[in-house]
Amino acid sequence: MQKIGWMALAAFLLSACAQDDAAQSGGATDADSSESVANGTTNETSDGPVRPSQDPFPSTYEAYPSGAVLVTNATVLTGAGERIDGGSVLMRDGKIAAVGADIEVPDGASVVDANGRWVTPGIIDIHSHLGNYPSPSTNSTSDGNEATAPSTAQVWTEHSVWPQDAGFTRALAGGVTALQILPGSANLFGGRSVVLKNVPSRTTQGMKFPGAPYGMKMACGENPKRVYGDRGGPGTRMGNFAGYRENWIAAQGYKKKWDDYWADYDAWVDGDQEEDAPDAPTQDLKLETLAGVLNGEIRVNMHCYRADEMAFVLDMAEEFDYQVTTFHHAIEAYKVADLLAEKGVCAAIWADWWGFKLEAYDTVPQNAALVHAQDGGCTITHSDHDLGIQRLNQETAKAVDAGRRAGIDISPEVAISWITSNPAKAMGILDQTGTLEPGKMADLVVWNGNPFSVYAKAEQVYIDGALMYDRDDPTRSPRMDFELGQLGNDDFTGGAGQ
Amino acid sequence: MRQTMIKSLFTSVAFAIVGVSSVSAQTTAIMNGEVHTAAGPVIENGDVIITNGRITQVGANLSAPAGATVIDAEGKVVTPGLFAPLSAIGLVEISLDDEANDAGPQRGEGFALGAALDAVDAYNPSSILIPINRAGGVTRATSAPQAGDSMFGGRAAVIDMSGRVNSVTKRNAAQILVMGYSGASRAGDTRMGAWALLREYLDEARSYANNPNDYVRRPRDARFAVSDLRALGPVLAGEQPLVVSINGAKDIRNLIRLKNRYGLSVIIAGGSEAWREARALAAADIPVIIDPLFNLPAQFEDLGATLENAARLEAAGVKISFFNHPGFGAHNLRLITQQAGNAVAHGLSYEAAIEAITVNPAEMFGLDDQLGTIEAGKIADVVVWEGDPLELNTQPEAVFINGQQQDLGNRQQMLGDRYRDLSRGELPHAYRGGE
């Protein structure tokens, strides 16, 4: 039965999150997951109380060695809205050192003559399931949806990410240098996301983007009610909203407990300390994540298709005083593009996927452009798919062209922001990457031509200044363990450009 | 401010081609375009004359017949209409809505029939998916049932994308079969089971075909419905192609042997490792419908999946076309041009890419004497493109099906128009853009 479920899924569904694998795979329990951990109480030491670790699985990512490289004679799209014809980009010590029309070759720098080819910032995908729904797709590797309870804010998807997913290599060949892995959309609260650099590592921590804030996945509409409708609910959209609000109320209480505790503790420190220090509340993994949102530390990524639901979510965010960073999929964003712009919420959109369920019936090709056209509008092209992530440039090109037909002209230097600086902003890493500006990480793609052509291919991909992919050099093409030694055929590389 | 600009620009773009819409003239002359006939060299500055639904003349320096509706195609590209070789068009409106999805029987419910199912029984020419994909240049498609609990999906039909009540071009155009792991999952969960069961089906169908009256009178194996066996008759006779979903090289080798043993006409769908058996496929005259974007080891039978599949198959002389993997897809058949463009970016020749989305499917389903190319005598399915049809920023300017110029409007375009201006207005949005 399980196998049948999977085959039906493979034949029928497009992707993990859009359609919700978990709804098909079944086998989950109705029991709520554990709400708290036993050892969460803070401990008193001579230095004062130990706060619950905010970063128990810290990034161990380190940039690979790089020399100074000057890419010259390129059409440069900076990601910050500029286009420089005949431009150059200097990378040094893993950072962008200079961008402009005339840059002297520094001593010791190697020069890459782009010969008129195009250069952009590394591509960033805000919505990926690489690693948590990896290739091969088997029951063994299906780790994207903790579909055991409507709220699983306590799960952290980094614990599901398999760093040996071959999909990372293919995405690299598509120019992707950073990506956010999200839990699936079965649940009202799906858990924490993780932001990765697209550099292979033995461990997931070795891919974690240093300093990137966490995100949290939430889901509107059909998926939660389909998954839980006959498992205790929610079974309706009103049930979904009751579930969101009950959890936010609990999170407010939790946040207040900790805020009060720290106020009491500070008062105790400042006082005569005759009594024992106040007891810290018990740490609760689920509420900790939700409180992190209320504290503004964790970013809300909300899967939401319908315009009317987005409008309710925005009111709910006011009610509980948090910010929705991005609506994902946002098929009907164009119907409320003004509301999204007013609230500063980005819409992460496919160019043309639609119709797999009723809430995805109303797409229009110019959805992305109509969101962009609002003053303050923020459009992101996302993939939610292991093939789509390989050509976010093409998906953007289609959406831009649909905009042109609707009278919205979007230049290449602006369009590139949909897959570079806009997702970087939404993911909280724009200060580090997402544009070619001095001081930022040297995450850069050299394309064989205009990246918005169907014939475009990433030829070289630099991450933190290191050449991590070169289409013409097999030694600069990663191959994951799983693909090593397969088929035994010389024509098969199992590498990034496969 | 931005809104105002959008509005005025839209007006000029959207209505630029209104002058040639909704014409039903008997004769149309498409003049001076770059004509890709899919039957020979490109004709620069070529002309295509359509009379009474047929292409009557193709060449350079022709004269438009008197009274013809003339379409100036200077700077444009003219191709045969696109032909989606494998789809669920007209069977699926919304994939996850049971009532709006007739693609095939639900898995796990034990519905007995397979091969007997007929796409024509469910094909809905009023589906909104049809005008949306027609606007992208798709003029014909194979509407194919998907397998439920039986390894056979049933009989596919070739349809035209006019949306007319009578838009079936060819009934019983192919039978659908799933093999590989998909077949195995319906046959004891082993590929051995899939091949054994398939041979049993074919042998039983032959037994039925040899003497139907005798077959139905004697005791028989309840696993095989007579209607399924009857439907397999034309397949066994080699008259109706069997479209086989299959990916791994080993399974493909088995399929080639089976084709030869039973004298079948076979088309592969999927074929992620087809390139590994490319020469054998060419020798066996088996065309392959692939997803040229598929390059991941999604299953163990897909370990060899590569973006170069199309190019390697072309090099070996295998006829190819494109579809969505997995599943057949229905909503975005128009993206077949993007698939073709990516195949070109990975080594497929440009003309082979055009043939893959026009004449090759016509050939696969035995319609190449009528469709698929721009040649005198053929049914006039023709598209005039703004530029390179495989590029991401080109769309059809004019689409002809059976010589009739098609309306390119559709529900997506209407929704987009309705919400172009979000201001409150005199009346709600529900009053706008429905005219």
Interface residues (C-beta under 8 A of the other chain):
Chain A: M1 K3 I4 G5 M7 A8 A10 A11 F12 L13 Q19 S135 P136 S137 A166 G167 R170 E222 Y334 K335 V336 A337 D338 D352 W353 W354 G355 F356 K357 L358 Y361 D362 T363 V364 P365 Q366 L370 A373 Q374 D375 D386 L387 Q390 R391 Q394 A397 K398 V400 D401 R404 R405 A406 G407 I408 D409 F452 S453 V454 Y455 A456 K457 F482 E483 Q486 L487 N489 D491 F492 G494 G497 Q498
Chain B: M1 R2 Q3 M5 I6 K7 S8 L9 F10 T11 S12 V13 A14 V92 E93 I94 S95 L96 D97 A100 R107 G108 L129 Q146 Y181 S182 S185 D189 W275 R276 L293 F294 N295 L296 P297 A298 Q299 F300 D302 L303 G304 A305 T306 L307 R312 P326 G327 A330 H331 N332 L335 Q338 G341 N342 V344 A345 L390 E391 L392 N393 Q395 Q412 Q413 L415 G416 Y419 R420 L422 H429
